[in-house]
Amino acid sequence: MLNKLAETAETAEHVGEFAREFGEQNWVDMDEDETADWRKVLTDLEAAAATFRRTVNLIS
C-alpha cells in the first residue's frame, strides 16, 4: 500500500512538472488572464503534490 501511495505522489509531481513545461512552451499564446490562471493552476498543483508527498512520508 505504501508503495502505491509513493507512486501516486511521484505521479502528482510529474503532472506538475509537465504542466509547468507546457505553460512555459505556450506562454506566448496566452493572454494576460490565461497566464495568470495558468500560474495559479501551477501553484495549486505544486502545493498539492508537496502536501501529498509529505503525507506519504509521514505514513511510511
MOPE-V261754 format. One record per run of one state. SS is the DSSP state (h for helix, s for strand, l for the rest). FROM is the first residue (numbers start at 1). TO is the last residue. If there is no record, write none. Layout:
SS FROM TO
SS FROM TO
This chain:
l 1 1
h 2 29
l 30 31
h 32 59
l 60 60
